[in-house]
């Protein structure tokens, strides 16, 4: 993934984190449920339960040998620019079922650069 797509994905995910919409949150919750079972994800615990989930570069999938990407799941899980890929391709079914493509086949239907 090139630097532009990475930066644009982070900006999109951060915007969707701060300006939450029900349709985006529904997809995020599905992605997060997948991540909670992933060997790459590191959970930071707080006094009231999990505080953050990170696809840790310290963790390796025992079956494939793939390392985590280092992304914060709260941000990456809400990014719909290109959509940001899971290193183990575990989000693909969510993408196929929920996101879809526009007629020009460039941006997911839930992607929006306008907040409101």
Buried (B, 14 or more C-beta within 10 A) or exposed (E): EEEEEBEBBBBBBBBBBEEEBEEBBEBBEBBBEBBEEBBBBBBEEEEEEEEEBBBBBEBBBEEEEBBBBEBBBBBBBBBBBBBBBBBBEBBEEBBEEBBEEEEEEEBBEBBBEEEE
